[in-house]
């Protein structure tokens, strides 16, 4: 999506430096991804301790295998076994 945004030069240069971005686009994407990641973590933390039951690793892996099969990724390997 193309968007025109007025970003202060100093702020964008600083973002490019911290993200080690070569382009403005890379810096903006890195900043947005970091923002979204932090919000997702905050949402998880908000629900911390509110679950009455937790899924086991096998249940989670089973759901992932079903999802992969549903979306056409036929080859599913389970390499880790405790």
PDB file of N, CA, C and O in Angstrom:
ATOM      1  N   UNK A   1       0.848  -1.160   0.000  1.00  0.00           N
ATOM      2  CA  UNK A   1       0.000   0.000   0.000  1.00  0.00           C
ATOM      3  C   UNK A   1       0.899   1.230   0.000  1.00  0.00           C
ATOM      4  O   UNK A   1       1.814   1.353   0.815  1.00  0.00           O
ATOM      5  N   UNK A   2       0.628   2.111  -0.905  1.00  0.00           N
ATOM      6  CA  UNK A   2       1.405   3.350  -0.966  1.00  0.00           C
ATOM      7  C   UNK A   2       0.732   4.387  -0.083  1.00  0.00           C
ATOM      8  O   UNK A   2      -0.486   4.562  -0.117  1.00  0.00           O
ATOM      9  N   UNK A   3       1.549   5.070   0.708  1.00  0.00           N
ATOM     10  CA  UNK A   3       1.049   6.077   1.626  1.00  0.00           C
ATOM     11  C   UNK A   3       2.055   7.207   1.704  1.00  0.00           C
ATOM     12  O   UNK A   3       3.264   6.978   1.690  1.00  0.00           O
ATOM     13  N   UNK A   4       1.557   8.411   1.784  1.00  0.00           N
ATOM     14  CA  UNK A   4       2.425   9.565   1.968  1.00  0.00           C
ATOM     15  C   UNK A   4       2.320   9.995   3.422  1.00  0.00           C
ATOM     16  O   UNK A   4       1.229  10.244   3.935  1.00  0.00           O
ATOM     17  N   UNK A   5       3.477  10.078   4.079  1.00  0.00           N
ATOM     18  CA  UNK A   5       3.506  10.426   5.496  1.00  0.00           C
ATOM     19  C   UNK A   5       4.609  11.449   5.721  1.00  0.00           C
ATOM     20  O   UNK A   5       5.690  11.340   5.143  1.00  0.00           O
ATOM     21  N   UNK A   6       4.339  12.431   6.550  1.00  0.00           N
ATOM     22  CA  UNK A   6       5.335  13.446   6.888  1.00  0.00           C
ATOM     23  C   UNK A   6       6.015  13.029   8.191  1.00  0.00           C
ATOM     24  O   UNK A   6       5.432  13.143   9.270  1.00  0.00           O
ATOM     25  N   UNK A   7       7.255  12.545   8.081  1.00  0.00           N
ATOM     26  CA  UNK A   7       8.015  12.077   9.240  1.00  0.00           C
ATOM     27  C   UNK A   7       9.198  13.011   9.431  1.00  0.00           C
ATOM     28  O   UNK A   7       9.926  13.279   8.475  1.00  0.00           O
ATOM     29  N   UNK A   8       9.408  13.513  10.647  1.00  0.00           N
ATOM     30  CA  UNK A   8      10.557  14.390  10.888  1.00  0.00           C
ATOM     31  C   UNK A   8      11.870  13.695  10.504  1.00  0.00           C
ATOM     32  O   UNK A   8      12.078  12.525  10.827  1.00  0.00           O
ATOM     33  N   UNK A   9      12.743  14.421   9.818  1.00  0.00           N
ATOM     34  CA  UNK A   9      14.009  13.866   9.330  1.00  0.00           C
ATOM     35  C   UNK A   9      14.832  13.219  10.436  1.00  0.00           C
ATOM     36  O   UNK A   9      15.347  12.114  10.268  1.00  0.00           O
ATOM     37  N   UNK A  10      14.954  13.909  11.567  1.00  0.00           N
ATOM     38  CA  UNK A  10      15.767  13.394  12.668  1.00  0.00           C
ATOM     39  C   UNK A  10      15.218  12.056  13.167  1.00  0.00           C
ATOM     40  O   UNK A  10      15.983  11.129  13.433  1.00  0.00           O
ATOM     41  N   UNK A  11      13.913  11.959  13.292  1.00  0.00           N
ATOM     42  CA  UNK A  11      13.280  10.729  13.769  1.00  0.00           C
ATOM     43  C   UNK A  11      13.513   9.582  12.798  1.00  0.00           C
ATOM     44  O   UNK A  11      13.812   8.463  13.216  1.00  0.00           O
ATOM     45  N   UNK A  12      13.379   9.851  11.515  1.00  0.00           N
ATOM     46  CA  UNK A  12      13.577   8.813  10.510  1.00  0.00           C
ATOM     47  C   UNK A  12      15.044   8.388  10.431  1.00  0.00           C
ATOM     48  O   UNK A  12      15.334   7.197  10.313  1.00  0.00           O
ATOM     49  N   UNK A  13      15.966   9.342  10.496  1.00  0.00           N
ATOM     50  CA  UNK A  13      17.402   9.005  10.477  1.00  0.00           C
ATOM     51  C   UNK A  13      17.755   8.126  11.676  1.00  0.00           C
ATOM     52  O   UNK A  13      18.504   7.157  11.550  1.00  0.00           O
ATOM     53  N   UNK A  14      17.211   8.475  12.831  1.00  0.00           N
ATOM     54  CA  UNK A  14      17.482   7.700  14.039  1.00  0.00           C
ATOM     55  C   UNK A  14      16.917   6.281  13.908  1.00  0.00           C
ATOM     56  O   UNK A  14      17.567   5.310  14.299  1.00  0.00           O
ATOM     57  N   UNK A  15      15.712   6.169  13.360  1.00  0.00           N
ATOM     58  CA  UNK A  15      15.109   4.850  13.147  1.00  0.00           C
ATOM     59  C   UNK A  15      15.946   4.025  12.176  1.00  0.00           C
ATOM     60  O   UNK A  15      16.135   2.826  12.380  1.00  0.00           O
ATOM     61  N   UNK A  16      16.443   4.658  11.128  1.00  0.00           N
ATOM     62  CA  UNK A  16      17.286   3.954  10.164  1.00  0.00           C
ATOM     63  C   UNK A  16      18.566   3.461  10.826  1.00  0.00           C
ATOM     64  O   UNK A  16      19.037   2.361  10.538  1.00  0.00           O
ATOM     65  N   UNK A  17      19.126   4.277  11.712  1.00  0.00           N
ATOM     66  CA  UNK A  17      20.358   3.899  12.406  1.00  0.00           C
ATOM     67  C   UNK A  17      20.105   2.704  13.322  1.00  0.00           C
ATOM     68  O   UNK A  17      20.848   1.723  13.284  1.00  0.00           O
ATOM     69  N   UNK A  18      19.058   2.784  14.145  1.00  0.00           N
ATOM     70  CA  UNK A  18      18.771   1.705  15.092  1.00  0.00           C
ATOM     71  C   UNK A  18      18.395   0.405  14.380  1.00  0.00           C
ATOM     72  O   UNK A  18      18.759  -0.681  14.831  1.00  0.00           O
ATOM     73  N   UNK A  19      17.670   0.517  13.276  1.00  0.00           N
ATOM     74  CA  UNK A  19      17.236  -0.671  12.530  1.00  0.00           C
ATOM     75  C   UNK A  19      18.315  -1.171  11.575  1.00  0.00           C
ATOM     76  O   UNK A  19      18.175  -2.232  10.967  1.00  0.00           O
ATOM     77  N   UNK A  20      19.393  -0.399  11.449  1.00  0.00           N
ATOM     78  CA  UNK A  20      20.453  -0.712  10.480  1.00  0.00           C
ATOM     79  C   UNK A  20      19.844  -0.871   9.088  1.00  0.00           C
ATOM     80  O   UNK A  20      20.200  -1.766   8.322  1.00  0.00           O
ATOM     81  N   UNK A  21      18.917   0.028   8.798  1.00  0.00           N
ATOM     82  CA  UNK A  21      18.191  -0.008   7.532  1.00  0.00           C
ATOM     83  C   UNK A  21      18.927   0.795   6.474  1.00  0.00           C
ATOM     84  O   UNK A  21      19.499   1.847   6.757  1.00  0.00           O
ATOM     85  N   UNK A  22      18.902   0.285   5.261  1.00  0.00           N
ATOM     86  CA  UNK A  22      19.530   0.989   4.148  1.00  0.00           C
ATOM     87  C   UNK A  22      18.563   1.960   3.487  1.00  0.00           C
ATOM     88  O   UNK A  22      18.972   2.915   2.826  1.00  0.00           O
ATOM     89  N   UNK A  23      17.274   1.699   3.675  1.00  0.00           N
ATOM     90  CA  UNK A  23      16.267   2.561   3.053  1.00  0.00           C
ATOM     91  C   UNK A  23      15.262   3.036   4.094  1.00  0.00           C
ATOM     92  O   UNK A  23      15.144   2.469   5.180  1.00  0.00           O
ATOM     93  N   UNK A  24      14.548   4.082   3.736  1.00  0.00           N
ATOM     94  CA  UNK A  24      13.496   4.593   4.611  1.00  0.00           C
ATOM     95  C   UNK A  24      12.412   3.535   4.800  1.00  0.00           C
ATOM     96  O   UNK A  24      11.887   3.350   5.897  1.00  0.00           O
ATOM     97  N   UNK A  25      12.092   2.855   3.717  1.00  0.00           N
ATOM     98  CA  UNK A  25      11.057   1.821   3.773  1.00  0.00           C
ATOM     99  C   UNK A  25      11.430   0.735   4.780  1.00  0.00           C
ATOM    100  O   UNK A  25      10.592   0.325   5.584  1.00  0.00           O
ATOM    101  N   UNK A  26      12.671   0.269   4.746  1.00  0.00           N
ATOM    102  CA  UNK A  26      13.137  -0.751   5.692  1.00  0.00           C
ATOM    103  C   UNK A  26      12.992  -0.270   7.127  1.00  0.00           C
ATOM    104  O   UNK A  26      12.559  -1.025   7.997  1.00  0.00           O
ATOM    105  N   UNK A  27      13.352   0.977   7.375  1.00  0.00           N
ATOM    106  CA  UNK A  27      13.271   1.528   8.728  1.00  0.00           C
ATOM    107  C   UNK A  27      11.828   1.598   9.205  1.00  0.00           C
ATOM    108  O   UNK A  27      11.531   1.257  10.350  1.00  0.00           O
ATOM    109  N   UNK A  28      10.941   2.034   8.337  1.00  0.00           N
ATOM    110  CA  UNK A  28       9.532   2.153   8.712  1.00  0.00           C
ATOM    111  C   UNK A  28       8.935   0.773   8.963  1.00  0.00           C
ATOM    112  O   UNK A  28       8.195   0.588   9.929  1.00  0.00           O
ATOM    113  N   UNK A  29       9.248  -0.199   8.103  1.00  0.00           N
ATOM    114  CA  UNK A  29       8.746  -1.557   8.311  1.00  0.00           C
ATOM    115  C   UNK A  29       9.266  -2.149   9.618  1.00  0.00           C
ATOM    116  O   UNK A  29       8.514  -2.787  10.355  1.00  0.00           O
ATOM    117  N   UNK A  30      10.541  -1.941   9.904  1.00  0.00           N
ATOM    118  CA  UNK A  30      11.122  -2.451  11.149  1.00  0.00           C
ATOM    119  C   UNK A  30      10.425  -1.837  12.357  1.00  0.00           C
ATOM    120  O   UNK A  30      10.126  -2.530  13.330  1.00  0.00           O
ATOM    121  N   UNK A  31      10.169  -0.542  12.291  1.00  0.00           N
ATOM    122  CA  UNK A  31       9.502   0.138  13.403  1.00  0.00           C
ATOM    123  C   UNK A  31       8.075  -0.373  13.587  1.00  0.00           C
ATOM    124  O   UNK A  31       7.637  -0.595  14.715  1.00  0.00           O
ATOM    125  N   UNK A  32       7.356  -0.559  12.493  1.00  0.00           N
ATOM    126  CA  UNK A  32       5.981  -1.058  12.582  1.00  0.00           C
ATOM    127  C   UNK A  32       5.939  -2.494  13.097  1.00  0.00           C
ATOM    128  O   UNK A  32       5.076  -2.841  13.903  1.00  0.00           O
ATOM    129  N   UNK A  33       6.869  -3.328  12.632  1.00  0.00           N
ATOM    130  CA  UNK A  33       6.920  -4.710  13.103  1.00  0.00           C
ATOM    131  C   UNK A  33       7.227  -4.765  14.596  1.00  0.00           C
ATOM    132  O   UNK A  33       6.626  -5.556  15.323  1.00  0.00           O
ATOM    133  N   UNK A  34       8.147  -3.940  15.051  1.00  0.00           N
ATOM    134  CA  UNK A  34       8.481  -3.899  16.478  1.00  0.00           C
ATOM    135  C   UNK A  34       7.291  -3.408  17.296  1.00  0.00           C
ATOM    136  O   UNK A  34       7.003  -3.957  18.360  1.00  0.00           O
ATOM    137  N   UNK A  35       6.608  -2.394  16.815  1.00  0.00           N
ATOM    138  CA  UNK A  35       5.419  -1.874  17.491  1.00  0.00           C
ATOM    139  C   UNK A  35       4.365  -2.975  17.612  1.00  0.00           C
ATOM    140  O   UNK A  35       3.812  -3.193  18.690  1.00  0.00           O
ATOM    141  N   UNK A  36       4.089  -3.668  16.508  1.00  0.00           N
ATOM    142  CA  UNK A  36       3.084  -4.731  16.518  1.00  0.00           C
ATOM    143  C   UNK A  36       3.491  -5.874  17.436  1.00  0.00           C
ATOM    144  O   UNK A  36       2.653  -6.426  18.149  1.00  0.00           O
ATOM    145  N   UNK A  37       4.776  -6.235  17.424  1.00  0.00           N
ATOM    146  CA  UNK A  37       5.263  -7.308  18.293  1.00  0.00           C
ATOM    147  C   UNK A  37       5.048  -6.964  19.760  1.00  0.00           C
ATOM    148  O   UNK A  37       4.597  -7.800  20.544  1.00  0.00           O
ATOM    149  N   UNK A  38       5.375  -5.725  20.126  1.00  0.00           N
ATOM    150  CA  UNK A  38       5.202  -5.297  21.516  1.00  0.00           C
ATOM    151  C   UNK A  38       3.731  -5.298  21.920  1.00  0.00           C
ATOM    152  O   UNK A  38       3.404  -5.655  23.052  1.00  0.00           O
ATOM    153  N   UNK A  39       2.845  -4.907  21.017  1.00  0.00           N
ATOM    154  CA  UNK A  39       1.408  -4.912  21.322  1.00  0.00           C
ATOM    155  C   UNK A  39       0.884  -6.336  21.485  1.00  0.00           C
ATOM    156  O   UNK A  39       0.050  -6.594  22.352  1.00  0.00           O
ATOM    157  N   UNK A  40       1.372  -7.270  20.651  1.00  0.00           N
ATOM    158  CA  UNK A  40       0.944  -8.665  20.794  1.00  0.00           C
ATOM    159  C   UNK A  40       1.411  -9.228  22.131  1.00  0.00           C
ATOM    160  O   UNK A  40       0.662  -9.937  22.803  1.00  0.00           O
ATOM    161  N   UNK A  41       2.641  -8.917  22.519  1.00  0.00           N
ATOM    162  CA  UNK A  41       3.165  -9.379  23.802  1.00  0.00           C
ATOM    163  C   UNK A  41       2.346  -8.793  24.939  1.00  0.00           C
ATOM    164  O   UNK A  41       2.002  -9.502  25.885  1.00  0.00           O
ATOM    165  N   UNK A  42       2.030  -7.504  24.859  1.00  0.00           N
ATOM    166  CA  UNK A  42       1.227  -6.859  25.900  1.00  0.00           C
ATOM    167  C   UNK A  42      -0.143  -7.517  26.019  1.00  0.00           C
ATOM    168  O   UNK A  42      -0.659  -7.682  27.124  1.00  0.00           O
ATOM    169  N   UNK A  43      -0.730  -7.893  24.890  1.00  0.00           N
ATOM    170  CA  UNK A  43      -2.033  -8.556  24.919  1.00  0.00           C
ATOM    171  C   UNK A  43      -1.928  -9.920  25.594  1.00  0.00           C
ATOM    172  O   UNK A  43      -2.826 -10.312  26.338  1.00  0.00           O
ATOM    173  N   UNK A  44      -0.834 -10.649  25.340  1.00  0.00           N
ATOM    174  CA  UNK A  44      -0.638 -11.942  25.994  1.00  0.00           C
ATOM    175  C   UNK A  44      -0.427 -11.774  27.496  1.00  0.00           C
ATOM    176  O   UNK A  44      -0.987 -12.524  28.296  1.00  0.00           O
ATOM    177  N   UNK A  45       0.373 -10.798  27.866  1.00  0.00           N
ATOM    178  CA  UNK A  45       0.648 -10.548  29.283  1.00  0.00           C
ATOM    179  C   UNK A  45      -0.639 -10.174  30.012  1.00  0.00           C
ATOM    180  O   UNK A  45      -0.840 -10.557  31.164  1.00  0.00           O
ATOM    181  N   UNK A  46      -1.495  -9.435  29.347  1.00  0.00           N
ATOM    182  CA  UNK A  46      -2.775  -9.024  29.936  1.00  0.00           C
ATOM    183  C   UNK A  46      -3.593 -10.245  30.355  1.00  0.00           C
ATOM    184  O   UNK A  46      -4.320 -10.204  31.348  1.00  0.00           O
ATOM    185  N   UNK A  47      -3.469 -11.326  29.592  1.00  0.00           N
ATOM    186  CA  UNK A  47      -4.233 -12.535  29.890  1.00  0.00           C
ATOM    187  C   UNK A  47      -3.447 -13.536  30.731  1.00  0.00           C
ATOM    188  O   UNK A  47      -3.937 -14.628  31.015  1.00  0.00           O
ATOM    189  N   UNK A  48      -2.254 -13.175  31.121  1.00  0.00           N
ATOM    190  CA  UNK A  48      -1.410 -14.065  31.903  1.00  0.00           C
ATOM    191  C   UNK A  48      -2.111 -14.469  33.197  1.00  0.00           C
ATOM    192  O   UNK A  48      -2.594 -13.624  33.952  1.00  0.00           O
ATOM    193  N   UNK A  49      -2.156 -15.770  33.432  1.00  0.00           N
ATOM    194  CA  UNK A  49      -2.759 -16.271  34.655  1.00  0.00           C
ATOM    195  C   UNK A  49      -4.271 -16.368  34.616  1.00  0.00           C
ATOM    196  O   UNK A  49      -4.884 -16.710  35.628  1.00  0.00           O
ATOM    197  N   UNK A  50      -4.891 -16.081  33.487  1.00  0.00           N
ATOM    198  CA  UNK A  50      -6.351 -16.120  33.420  1.00  0.00           C
ATOM    199  C   UNK A  50      -6.876 -17.413  32.813  1.00  0.00           C
ATOM    200  O   UNK A  50      -8.089 -17.615  32.757  1.00  0.00           O
ATOM    201  N   UNK A  51      -5.989 -18.293  32.357  1.00  0.00           N
ATOM    202  CA  UNK A  51      -6.429 -19.541  31.747  1.00  0.00           C
ATOM    203  C   UNK A  51      -6.608 -20.606  32.821  1.00  0.00           C
ATOM    204  O   UNK A  51      -5.765 -20.752  33.707  1.00  0.00           O
ATOM    205  N   UNK A  52      -7.700 -21.342  32.738  1.00  0.00           N
ATOM    206  CA  UNK A  52      -7.935 -22.399  33.722  1.00  0.00           C
ATOM    207  C   UNK A  52      -7.217 -23.680  33.337  1.00  0.00           C
ATOM    208  O   UNK A  52      -6.824 -24.455  34.209  1.00  0.00           O
ATOM    209  N   UNK A  53      -7.042 -23.913  32.037  1.00  0.00           N
ATOM    210  CA  UNK A  53      -6.302 -25.088  31.573  1.00  0.00           C
ATOM    211  C   UNK A  53      -5.324 -24.653  30.492  1.00  0.00           C
ATOM    212  O   UNK A  53      -5.588 -23.720  29.734  1.00  0.00           O
ATOM    213  N   UNK A  54      -4.219 -25.330  30.436  1.00  0.00           N
ATOM    214  CA  UNK A  54      -3.216 -25.044  29.414  1.00  0.00           C
ATOM    215  C   UNK A  54      -3.062 -26.256  28.512  1.00  0.00           C
ATOM    216  O   UNK A  54      -3.232 -27.393  28.953  1.00  0.00           O
ATOM    217  N   UNK A  55      -2.743 -26.013  27.257  1.00  0.00           N
ATOM    218  CA  UNK A  55      -2.535 -27.100  26.304  1.00  0.00           C
ATOM    219  C   UNK A  55      -1.139 -27.681  26.490  1.00  0.00           C
ATOM    220  O   UNK A  55      -0.196 -26.976  26.850  1.00  0.00           O
ATOM    221  N   UNK A  56      -1.030 -28.978  26.236  1.00  0.00           N
ATOM    222  CA  UNK A  56       0.284 -29.614  26.273  1.00  0.00           C
ATOM    223  C   UNK A  56       0.989 -29.355  24.948  1.00  0.00           C
ATOM    224  O   UNK A  56       0.369 -28.927  23.975  1.00  0.00           O
ATOM    225  N   UNK A  57       2.281 -29.617  24.925  1.00  0.00           N
ATOM    226  CA  UNK A  57       3.051 -29.431  23.700  1.00  0.00           C
ATOM    227  C   UNK A  57       2.518 -30.333  22.587  1.00  0.00           C
ATOM    228  O   UNK A  57       2.440 -29.911  21.433  1.00  0.00           O
ATOM    229  N   UNK A  58       2.148 -31.579  22.929  1.00  0.00           N
ATOM    230  CA  UNK A  58       1.604 -32.499  21.922  1.00  0.00           C
ATOM    231  C   UNK A  58       0.301 -31.967  21.334  1.00  0.00           C
ATOM    232  O   UNK A  58       0.065 -32.106  20.134  1.00  0.00           O
ATOM    233  N   UNK A  59      -0.545 -31.363  22.159  1.00  0.00           N
ATOM    234  CA  UNK A  59      -1.799 -30.785  21.660  1.00  0.00           C
ATOM    235  C   UNK A  59      -1.518 -29.617  20.712  1.00  0.00           C
ATOM    236  O   UNK A  59      -2.170 -29.480  19.677  1.00  0.00           O
ATOM    237  N   UNK A  60      -0.565 -28.797  21.065  1.00  0.00           N
ATOM    238  CA  UNK A  60      -0.208 -27.654  20.216  1.00  0.00           C
ATOM    239  C   UNK A  60       0.365 -28.147  18.889  1.00  0.00           C
ATOM    240  O   UNK A  60      -0.004 -27.645  17.827  1.00  0.00           O
ATOM    241  N   UNK A  61       1.267 -29.133  18.946  1.00  0.00           N
ATOM    242  CA  UNK A  61       1.845 -29.681  17.719  1.00  0.00           C
ATOM    243  C   UNK A  61       0.776 -30.338  16.859  1.00  0.00           C
ATOM    244  O   UNK A  61       0.811 -30.220  15.634  1.00  0.00           O
ATOM    245  N   UNK A  62      -0.177 -31.029  17.485  1.00  0.00           N
ATOM    246  CA  UNK A  62      -1.271 -31.647  16.742  1.00  0.00           C
ATOM    247  C   UNK A  62      -2.101 -30.619  16.000  1.00  0.00           C
ATOM    248  O   UNK A  62      -2.485 -30.835  14.851  1.00  0.00           O
ATOM    249  N   UNK A  63      -2.379 -29.501  16.653  1.00  0.00           N
ATOM    250  CA  UNK A  63      -3.127 -28.424  16.001  1.00  0.00           C
ATOM    251  C   UNK A  63      -2.336 -27.859  14.829  1.00  0.00           C
ATOM    252  O   UNK A  63      -2.904 -27.556  13.780  1.00  0.00           O
ATOM    253  N   UNK A  64      -1.031 -27.718  15.007  1.00  0.00           N
ATOM    254  CA  UNK A  64      -0.178 -27.186  13.943  1.00  0.00           C
ATOM    255  C   UNK A  64      -0.159 -28.139  12.745  1.00  0.00           C
ATOM    256  O   UNK A  64      -0.216 -27.696  11.598  1.00  0.00           O
ATOM    257  N   UNK A  65      -0.078 -29.426  13.006  1.00  0.00           N
ATOM    258  CA  UNK A  65      -0.087 -30.413  11.922  1.00  0.00           C
ATOM    259  C   UNK A  65      -1.409 -30.356  11.168  1.00  0.00           C
ATOM    260  O   UNK A  65      -1.419 -30.390   9.938  1.00  0.00           O
ATOM    261  N   UNK A  66      -2.523 -30.271  11.889  1.00  0.00           N
ATOM    262  CA  UNK A  66      -3.837 -30.158  11.240  1.00  0.00           C
ATOM    263  C   UNK A  66      -3.907 -28.898  10.389  1.00  0.00           C
ATOM    264  O   UNK A  66      -4.421 -28.925   9.270  1.00  0.00           O
ATOM    265  N   UNK A  67      -3.391 -27.796  10.918  1.00  0.00           N
ATOM    266  CA  UNK A  67      -3.418 -26.533  10.177  1.00  0.00           C
ATOM    267  C   UNK A  67      -2.579 -26.644   8.910  1.00  0.00           C
ATOM    268  O   UNK A  67      -2.991 -26.178   7.847  1.00  0.00           O
ATOM    269  N   UNK A  68      -1.409 -27.257   9.017  1.00  0.00           N
ATOM    270  CA  UNK A  68      -0.528 -27.394   7.859  1.00  0.00           C
ATOM    271  C   UNK A  68      -1.177 -28.269   6.790  1.00  0.00           C
ATOM    272  O   UNK A  68      -1.088 -27.964   5.601  1.00  0.00           O
ATOM    273  N   UNK A  69      -1.830 -29.355   7.206  1.00  0.00           N
ATOM    274  CA  UNK A  69      -2.512 -30.229   6.252  1.00  0.00           C
ATOM    275  C   UNK A  69      -3.670 -29.499   5.598  1.00  0.00           C
ATOM    276  O   UNK A  69      -3.898 -29.639   4.396  1.00  0.00           O
ATOM    277  N   UNK A  70      -4.397 -28.728   6.375  1.00  0.00           N
ATOM    278  CA  UNK A  70      -5.533 -27.966   5.860  1.00  0.00           C
ATOM    279  C   UNK A  70      -5.088 -26.985   4.792  1.00  0.00           C
ATOM    280  O   UNK A  70      -5.793 -26.779   3.804  1.00  0.00           O
ATOM    281  N   UNK A  71      -3.927 -26.378   4.982  1.00  0.00           N
ATOM    282  CA  UNK A  71      -3.436 -25.380   4.036  1.00  0.00           C
ATOM    283  C   UNK A  71      -2.543 -25.984   2.960  1.00  0.00           C
ATOM    284  O   UNK A  71      -1.869 -25.250   2.237  1.00  0.00           O
ATOM    285  N   UNK A  72      -2.527 -27.304   2.842  1.00  0.00           N
ATOM    286  CA  UNK A  72      -1.852 -27.940   1.715  1.00  0.00           C
ATOM    287  C   UNK A  72      -0.384 -28.237   1.898  1.00  0.00           C
ATOM    288  O   UNK A  72       0.296 -28.579   0.931  1.00  0.00           O
ATOM    289  N   UNK A  73       0.119 -28.119   3.090  1.00  0.00           N
ATOM    290  CA  UNK A  73       1.521 -28.458   3.324  1.00  0.00           C
ATOM    291  C   UNK A  73       1.555 -29.919   3.767  1.00  0.00           C
ATOM    292  O   UNK A  73       1.575 -30.225   4.959  1.00  0.00           O
ATOM    293  N   UNK A  74       1.563 -30.805   2.786  1.00  0.00           N
ATOM    294  CA  UNK A  74       1.377 -32.230   3.037  1.00  0.00           C
ATOM    295  C   UNK A  74       2.518 -32.854   3.829  1.00  0.00           C
ATOM    296  O   UNK A  74       2.281 -33.751   4.639  1.00  0.00           O
ATOM    297  N   UNK A  75       3.731 -32.407   3.617  1.00  0.00           N
ATOM    298  CA  UNK A  75       4.855 -33.018   4.315  1.00  0.00           C
ATOM    299  C   UNK A  75       5.035 -32.368   5.672  1.00  0.00           C
ATOM    300  O   UNK A  75       5.393 -31.195   5.781  1.00  0.00           O
ATOM    301  N   UNK A  76       4.782 -33.144   6.684  1.00  0.00           N
ATOM    302  CA  UNK A  76       4.912 -32.668   8.058  1.00  0.00           C
ATOM    303  C   UNK A  76       5.852 -33.626   8.768  1.00  0.00           C
ATOM    304  O   UNK A  76       5.605 -34.832   8.799  1.00  0.00           O
ATOM    305  N   UNK A  77       6.916 -33.106   9.333  1.00  0.00           N
ATOM    306  CA  UNK A  77       7.839 -33.973  10.055  1.00  0.00           C
ATOM    307  C   UNK A  77       7.921 -33.530  11.504  1.00  0.00           C
ATOM    308  O   UNK A  77       7.950 -32.337  11.807  1.00  0.00           O
ATOM    309  N   UNK A  78       7.956 -34.498  12.377  1.00  0.00           N
ATOM    310  CA  UNK A  78       8.116 -34.221  13.802  1.00  0.00           C
ATOM    311  C   UNK A  78       9.480 -34.766  14.189  1.00  0.00           C
ATOM    312  O   UNK A  78       9.644 -35.967  14.406  1.00  0.00           O
ATOM    313  N   UNK A  79      10.441 -33.884  14.271  1.00  0.00           N
ATOM    314  CA  UNK A  79      11.812 -34.328  14.527  1.00  0.00           C
ATOM    315  C   UNK A  79      12.141 -34.387  16.009  1.00  0.00           C
ATOM    316  O   UNK A  79      13.015 -35.159  16.405  1.00  0.00           O
ATOM    317  N   UNK A  80      11.484 -33.613  16.827  1.00  0.00           N
ATOM    318  CA  UNK A  80      11.826 -33.544  18.237  1.00  0.00           C
ATOM    319  C   UNK A  80      10.919 -34.460  19.040  1.00  0.00           C
ATOM    320  O   UNK A  80       9.695 -34.343  18.980  1.00  0.00           O
ATOM    321  N   UNK A  81      11.511 -35.354  19.776  1.00  0.00           N
ATOM    322  CA  UNK A  81      10.772 -36.206  20.693  1.00  0.00           C
ATOM    323  C   UNK A  81      11.508 -36.202  22.015  1.00  0.00           C
ATOM    324  O   UNK A  81      12.668 -36.609  22.069  1.00  0.00           O
ATOM    325  N   UNK A  82      10.873 -35.758  23.076  1.00  0.00           N
ATOM    326  CA  UNK A  82      11.554 -35.740  24.382  1.00  0.00           C
ATOM    327  C   UNK A  82      11.765 -37.131  24.934  1.00  0.00           C
ATOM    328  O   UNK A  82      12.322 -37.286  26.021  1.00  0.00           O
TER     329      UNK A  82
END
